[in-house]
């Protein structure tokens, strides 16, 4: 394999959510593969940047006003086809750009899928490789591919220098932290607001639903127990995580969000809904529970410091073993073998 392309299927010029893919491509380039990234953006012309030593091409979307999943780009399609990669990896499932680009490639051209939150895509059956977020996700939603040896887990990129030593705090500024946008109801931050009657909450994230959450807190008389940080630079998010006792991820629709792994890197146990996240958070490092069990799990960890600290230490060890630059480099080696079969 000499040339590989990653298509970041969500149109955006911001590359904060693509750091893992950039490090993955950098690891491939260090192994002799000409790995590059293509992405749509709202600009009228194509543009190129080099990020982490990886060439990144931004091509104009045909309809920036459309929902992200429906946007296409003839320029991106034509440029990828002209580059003639042996393999294209599409990051994000159910985006129309995936099948649009693949249809223009030669018959039988190899491709793979990098799973985010969505788990369906017309290209799933023919994928040479499916890169999942954790093993249980692959077993549940991509079992035929898994049985055929066409799947692997793609680690998260975690900067452990930002996470610090990963020692769980005995005294913390916040009891519960939640990181997620207030732009989508599926993030379900409202499920955490009742905890403000007894605990100190920190929310990191902005969006149109934020004002409603703030009003709810004020109306309940708990404003002094809740801190809304809105959107923060990435490095500052770690600062909030390190000052928190546990993370509660209340979303009802996600893959394995990077923020949950970042919390574990900081020595913060994670409580999440098991119908949303079926794995990737080992039982030694957090609790995956039902919606009905969420309050009980939260109170358990907040009243048992010994258990919380034990879980926090295990969470940090899990991240050190399974995520970060070394894990991504190992994944690049595995991917080369998988995609070259």
Protein Blocks (a to p, Z undefined) as FASTA:
>chain_A
ZZdcdddfbgcfbfklmmmmmmmmmmmmmnopacddddddfbfbdcdddeehiacddddd
fblmbcfklpccfklmmmmmmnopabdcdehehiaklmmmmmmpcehiacddddffbmcd
fklmmpcbdcdfbfklmmmmmmmmmmnopaccddddddfklnonopacfbdfbfbdcddd
fkbfklommmmmmmmmmpccddededjklmmmmmmmmmnopmmmpccebjadfklmmmmm
mmpfbdcdfbfbdcddfklmmmmmnopacdddfklmgghiafkloccddfklmmmmmmmm
mmmmklmmmmmmmmmmmmmmmgcjklmmmmmmmmmmmmmZZ
